């Protein structure tokens, strides 16, 4: 393009015009258009330098416009790619919706009528469908309220991992599952006759340990078995486990439970909250099959 511009300014011979136009033909974005214009230039080179310059200037302007169009097309594609890279589960919500959800109201959510009932039922499955005595026996854990809470929070965390895959509705359900858990822990402490001051301090410690455990378990489930075993050793065993077979058993248990929950239908979980758990020790490690969908009536119960 620069060579052709110099040729135009100097008004040199046809040979240099041909050399410049050939280089332009190789770099043009629309070769067909350039070939047609170049043929016209060659056919009219006898008409004089003025007409020849006019045709070549038109060729330069056409190539510049095509280049500018290509740049705009590239920028548009780049902008669309940035928009398409957004996570599909992220939903755009207004400020009013965020405010009412922060206040505890469901807002415009899917299954908003039954979401709290489903969350309560899911937490109940974490508590009532888990064999705590087998955990205490095989993992050599003391039969205390704290040990019960450590096992319960492990199952609650696995439910949270599953429900966070269901968009805003699943995340709201996670919040209510945690709310049900703290109410249950406080009520159990009162039934056991724990002093209110001591219970308040224990709850404060449990809250700190719970959210620390969530980070540790999340890192473990996304990493290899060594990281997950370290998280279980810190949070479930309270750094008091000398038998690596116990850690191996729990790592296998967490992996298969997460796989089991992933096989459950998200629609059924949001509507019913019904989950089941694999046994701690499998008689056949290959017996994990896709569970059947729960049966419920028209009211979601």
C-alpha positions in Angstrom: 0.0 0.0 0.0 2.9 2.4 0.8 4.6 1.5 -2.5 1.4 2.3 -4.4 1.0 5.6 -2.6 4.5 6.6 -3.5 3.9 5.7 -7.1 0.8 7.9 -7.1 2.7 10.8 -5.7 5.6 10.5 -8.1 3.4 9.6 -11.1 5.9 7.0 -12.3 5.5 4.5 -15.2 3.1 1.7 -15.7 5.7 -0.9 -14.7 6.0 0.5 -11.2 2.2 0.8 -11.1 2.0 -2.9 -11.9 4.5 -3.7 -9.2 2.6 -1.7 -6.5 -0.7 -3.1 -7.5 0.6 -6.6 -7.4 1.7 -6.1 -3.8 -1.6 -4.6 -3.0 -3.4 -7.6 -4.6 -1.5 -10.0 -2.2 -2.4 -8.1 0.9 -6.0 -7.1 0.0 -8.8 -8.5 2.1 -11.1 -8.9 -0.9 -9.0 -10.4 -3.8 -11.8 -10.6 -6.3 -12.6 -6.9 -6.1 -8.9 -6.0 -6.4 -8.4 -8.2 -9.4 -11.3 -6.5 -11.2 -10.1 -3.1 -10.5 -6.5 -4.0 -11.4 -7.7 -5.4 -14.8 -9.5 -2.1 -15.4 -6.3 -0.2 -14.6 -4.3 -2.3 -17.0 -6.9 -1.9 -19.8 -6.9 1.9 -19.3 -3.2 2.6 -18.8 -3.2 4.2 -22.2 -5.8 6.7 -21.2 -3.3 8.9 -19.3 -1.9 9.3 -15.8 -4.9 11.2 -14.5 -7.4 8.4 -15.1 -4.8 5.8 -14.0 -4.3 7.7 -10.7 -8.1 7.9 -10.2 -8.5 4.2 -10.5 -5.6 3.4 -8.2 -6.9 5.8 -5.6 -10.2 4.1 -5.7 -8.4 0.8 -5.2 -6.6 2.2 -2.1 -9.8 3.6 -0.7 -11.6 0.3 -1.2 -8.9 -1.7 0.5 -8.8 0.8 3.4 -12.6 0.5 3.9 -12.3 -3.3 3.9 -9.5 -3.2 6.5 -11.6 -0.9 8.7 -14.6 -3.2 8.3 -12.5 -6.2 9.3 -11.3 -4.4 12.4 -14.8 -3.5 13.4 -15.9 -7.1 12.8 -13.0 -8.3 15.0 -13.9 -5.9 17.8 -17.5 -7.0 17.6 -16.6 -10.7 17.8 -14.3 -10.0 20.7 -17.1 -8.2 22.5 -19.5 -11.0 21.9 -17.0 -13.6 23.1 -16.6 -11.6 26.3 -20.4 -11.6 26.8 -20.8 -15.3 25.9 -18.1 -16.2 28.5 -20.4 -15.4 31.4 -21.4 -18.3 33.6 -24.7 -19.7 32.4 -26.0 -20.2 36.0 -25.6 -16.5 36.8 -28.9 -14.7 36.5 -29.3 -11.0 36.2 -31.4 -9.7 39.1 -32.4 -6.1 40.0 -31.5 -4.2 43.1 -35.0 -4.7 44.6 -34.7 -8.5 44.2 -31.3 -8.5 45.9 -32.7 -6.4 48.8 -35.7 -8.6 49.5 -33.5 -11.8 49.3 -31.0 -10.3 51.7 -34.0 -9.7 54.1 -34.8 -13.4 54.0 -37.7 -13.3 51.5 -37.7 -15.8 48.6 -38.5 -13.3 45.9 -39.1 -14.4 42.3 -37.5 -17.8 42.6 -38.5 -21.2 41.1 -40.5 -23.3 43.5 -40.5 -20.3 45.9 -43.6 -21.7 47.6 -41.9 -24.9 48.7 -38.3 -23.9 48.9 -38.2 -23.7 52.7 -40.0 -27.0 53.1 -37.6 -28.7 50.8 -34.6 -27.2 52.6 -35.9 -28.4 56.0 -36.5 -31.8 54.6 -33.0 -32.0 53.1 -31.5 -31.0 56.5 -33.7 -33.7 58.2 -32.3 -36.2 55.8 -28.8 -35.2 56.8 -29.6 -35.8 60.5 -32.0 -38.7 60.5 -30.7 -40.9 57.6 -27.1 -40.9 58.8 -25.8 -43.8 61.0 -23.9 -41.8 63.6 -23.2 -44.8 65.7 -21.3 -46.5 62.9 -19.3 -43.3 62.4 -18.4 -43.1 66.0 -17.5 -46.8 66.1 -15.4 -47.1 62.9 -13.7 -43.7 63.2 -13.2 -44.0 67.0 -15.0 -40.7 67.7 -16.5 -39.8 71.2 -20.2 -39.8 71.4 -20.7 -36.1 72.2 -22.7 -33.2 70.8 -19.6 -31.9 69.1 -18.9 -35.2 67.3 -22.5 -35.4 66.2 -22.2 -31.8 64.8 -19.0 -32.7 62.9 -20.6 -35.6 61.2 -23.8 -33.6 60.5 -21.9 -30.6 59.0 -20.0 -33.0 56.6 -23.4 -34.2 55.2 -24.8 -30.6 55.2 -21.7 -29.5 53.2 -22.3 -32.2 50.6 -25.9 -31.0 50.2 -24.7 -27.5 49.8 -22.2 -28.5 47.1 -25.1 -30.2 45.2 -27.6 -27.4 45.6 -25.3 -24.6 44.6 -25.4 -26.0 41.1 -29.1 -25.1 40.8 -28.7 -21.3 40.3 -30.2 -18.6 42.6 -32.9 -21.0 43.8 -30.4 -23.5 44.9 -28.2 -20.9 46.7 -31.2 -19.6 48.6 -32.0 -23.2 49.6 -28.5 -23.5 50.9 -28.9 -20.5 53.2 -32.1 -22.0 54.7 -30.4 -25.4 55.2 -27.7 -23.7 57.2 -30.4 -21.8 59.1 -32.2 -25.0 60.0 -28.9 -26.5 61.1 -28.1 -23.8 63.7 -31.6 -23.9 65.1 -31.4 -27.6 65.5 -28.0 -27.4 67.2 -29.2 -24.8 69.6 -32.3 -26.8 70.4 -30.3 -30.0 71.0 -28.0 -28.1 73.4 -30.9 -26.9 75.4 -32.4 -30.4 75.6 -29.1 -31.8 76.8 -29.1 -29.2 79.7 -26.1 -27.2 78.6 -25.8 -23.9 80.4 -27.0 -21.0 78.2 -23.7 -19.1 78.6 -21.6 -22.2 77.7 -24.0 -23.0 74.8 -23.6 -19.5 73.4 -19.8 -19.9 73.5 -20.0 -23.4 71.9 -22.2 -22.1 69.1 -19.8 -19.3 68.4 -17.0 -21.8 68.1 -19.1 -24.1 66.0 -19.9 -21.3 63.6 -16.2 -20.5 63.1 -15.3 -24.1 62.6 -18.2 -24.7 60.2 -17.2 -22.0 57.8 -13.5 -23.0 58.0 -14.6 -26.5 57.3 -16.5 -25.4 54.2 -13.4 -23.9 52.7 -11.3 -26.9 53.5 -13.8 -29.4 52.1 -14.3 -27.3 49.0 -10.6 -27.3 48.4 -10.4 -31.0 49.0 -13.3 -32.0 46.7 -11.7 -30.0 43.9 -8.2 -31.4 44.5 -6.8 -34.9 44.9 -7.4 -37.4 47.8 -4.4 -36.1 49.8 -6.0 -32.6 50.1 -9.4 -34.0 51.0 -7.8 -36.4 53.6 -6.0 -33.4 55.1 -9.3 -31.4 55.3 -11.1 -34.4 57.0 -8.2 -34.8 59.4 -8.4 -31.2 60.4 -12.1 -30.7 60.6 -13.8 -34.1 61.2 -11.1 -35.7 63.4 -9.9 -32.5 65.1 -6.3 -33.4 64.1 -6.6 -36.6 66.2 -6.4 -39.6 63.9 -3.5 -41.9 64.0 -4.9 -44.6 61.7 -4.7 -43.7 58.0 -7.4 -46.4 57.3 -10.0 -44.1 58.9 -9.0 -41.3 56.6 -9.1 -43.6 53.6 -12.6 -44.8 54.5 -13.9 -41.2 54.9 -12.3 -40.0 51.6 -14.0 -42.9 49.8 -17.2 -42.1 51.5 -17.2 -38.4 50.5 -16.3 -39.1 46.9 -19.1 -41.7 46.4 -21.6 -39.5 48.2 -20.9 -36.5 46.0 -21.2 -38.7 43.0 -24.4 -40.1 44.3 -25.9 -36.6 44.9 -24.8 -35.5 41.5 -27.0 -38.2 40.0 -30.1 -36.9 41.6 -32.4 -34.7 39.6 -32.1 -31.0 40.4 -35.8 -30.4 39.9 -36.7 -33.1 42.4 -34.3 -31.8 45.0 -35.7 -28.2 44.7 -39.2 -29.5 45.0 -38.9 -32.2 47.6 -35.5 -31.9 49.2 -35.4 -35.7 49.6 -31.9 -37.2 49.6 -30.5 -40.6 50.5 -27.0 -41.7 51.6 -24.8 -44.6 50.7 -23.6 -46.7 53.6 -20.3 -45.9 55.2 -18.9 -49.3 54.2 -20.0 -50.7 50.9 -20.4 -54.5 50.5 -19.8 -53.9 46.7 -17.9 -50.8 45.7 -19.4 -51.0 42.2 -23.0 -51.0 43.4 -23.5 -47.3 43.2 -26.3 -46.8 40.6 -28.4 -43.9 39.6 -31.1 -43.5 42.2 -34.8 -43.5 41.4 -36.6 -40.2 41.3 -38.7 -39.5 44.4 -42.5 -39.7 44.2 -44.5 -36.7 45.3 -48.0 -35.4 44.9 -49.3 -32.2 43.2 -48.5 -30.1 46.2 -44.9 -31.1 46.3 -45.2 -33.3 49.4 
